[in-house]
Structure formats: C-alpha cells, structure tokens
Amino acid sequence: MRIALAADNGNWHKARLLAALRAQGVEPVLFSLADVIVATGGGEPLRVPGFAGSLPGGVLLRTIAGGTFEATTMRLGVLHALVSAGVTVWNAPTAIERSVDKAATSLLIARAGLPTPETWVVSKREAAAGIVEQESRPGAPLVLKPLFGSQGEGLALIERPEDLPDEEAVARVYYLQRYVPRRDGLWRDYRVFVCDGRAIAGMIREGDGWITNVHRGGRPLPWAMPPAAAEMAEAAAAAVGVDYSGVDLVEDGEGGFSILEVNSMPAWSGLQTVCETDIAATVVRGFLAAVRGASVPRLVVA
C-alpha cells in the first residue's frame, strides 16, 4: 500500500499522523499539492512527487498549501483528478469545497433539515444593510464571517447597518448569521470531531470573549458529549460529505444544539488535551480501511 500524506504546515499534526501511519505498518510519502505537475503529451498527465510510474493508493489530506485563487483552483483540480483515477482522498475535494464555502455548508445543513442559526449571504452592501436593519439591534447582533476563513479570524458583531465594512473588505460577499447568546452569559460553544461517520471526541471551548476558537485564546475543556450532540454532528458531517471533520455546535437556548460550521481540515491539538481518544490514530485507521476497500488506482502509462 503506497500512501501519500499532504501536510504543508502544522508540524504537530503532521508528526501525529506520521506516527499513526507508521504504527499501522505504512510509510507514507510526504508531498505538497503545490509540487504536483500536470504534463500532457504522453501517458498519465498527473505527476505526483514520489510516485514515478504510478499514482498513490490513497492521499490523506491534512492541509492545502496556501496561494492565490488560481493556485487553489489548480490544487483542488489535482485532487479531483486523483479521485477520478480511483485514488482514495480524505477529505475528498468536493467535501473541501462545500465546507470551505460557508454559504454552501449552511445551505446543505438547512436542506438536510438540521438546526442552524438563521443565515443570510448576499453580495451587495445595500442588501446586507437591509438585513441588519431588519434582523439586528443593540444587544442582539448578527455575526459577520468571511466566506472563506477559519480559526475565528475576521469575525465581527454587527448591530447597525453602519457597522458593515465596505464590499472590498469582505471580498464582495456578506455572510451574516444570527448570534445565539447563552442564558448564563458564558462565552462557550462545542467542537465535535467526526471520523468515518462517528462522533469520536468532543470538547467545550470557553473564551474570555465571544470568539472561543482555541487558536484565538479559547480554552479546551472536557465534555461529556450528550448523545443528541453526537448524532447532530454526525448528521452535519454526512450532509456535507466529509470523511473526517470538526463540527462546531452552540446551545440553542431551549435545551438543544444548533450547528455553526463543519470544518474539513480541522485542527485537534486542543481537543487531544482533553479527550482520551487518539484522534490521529482513529483518522488513520478509517482512512486505511477506505483505501483497502477501494479499487486499485490505474498505473501511469509511460
């Protein structure tokens, strides 16, 4: 079994996945999607470093190398090409596209009939201002999020239309979501890690402000995950089509939960400190089982 691991950044996660693969008797080829070449004119046009004459049996994707819109489009195209050749890719490019685009995630969650805060996505500032005028007020703001963003970066609370930034500042897309405060006043939400359809670990994220991401100073706390939260996270992951993911939940104020986001390239260093499950090992076992159950990728024709 020849496996590739794409992990351009994040040495901690890379090391955990490498150790987990080696524990399963697999020595992966480390590579970057930025180094894959498309070359036509003879044989298979997709050339993956370390796989001369063939394609990998599977690609475990931890991160995608950053870059321009064009570079990201090419790298996603490479992943699509691998999938079409019969290579097992975790997470698959379709799932990545759905989860990176928060509007697509919200749409899929809503279509699946799952609870999620009311959300509006528009392109014009005038339209966004109208939504804020109607739906927001002091003490009950809307959350403005970048359509493409992670780890709590770029979030803002919007109470008045004049709080909205210019269109250029939000890449001409306003993603607005109703803010759901807790009755006890705590700044707290929940992360559930779902792998291969199962919720395998969860934590409380608590902050000193309303942004609770661990990357932004939020504190991971142990959580006895209720079955209802686990089932909701599993349903959200299925709706988006991710193989492994971090699903963010918030309490809905009525004893239940509501889905905020589904992340296809989740970090888990904070979660690992407060749960007993070896997350990297669980991801690797699920991935390798999927590779073994898939068809063998075709050889490159010289």
Buried (B, 14 or more C-beta within 10 A) or exposed (E): EBBBBBBBEBEEBBEBBBEBBEEEEBEBBBBBBBEBEEEEEEEBEBBBEEBEEBBBBBBBBBBBBEEEEEBBEBBBBBBBBBBEBEBBBBBBBBBBBBBBBBBBBBBBBBEBEBBBBBBBBBEEBEEBBBBBEEBBEEEEBBBBBBBBBBEBEBBBEBBEBEBBBEBEEBEEBBBBBBBBBEEEEEBBBBBBBBBBEEBBBBBBBBBEEBBBBBEBEBBBBEBEBEEEBBEBBBBBBBBBBBBBBBBBBBBBEEEEBBBBBBBBBBBBBBBBEBBEBBBBBBBBBBBBEBBEEEEEBEEBEE
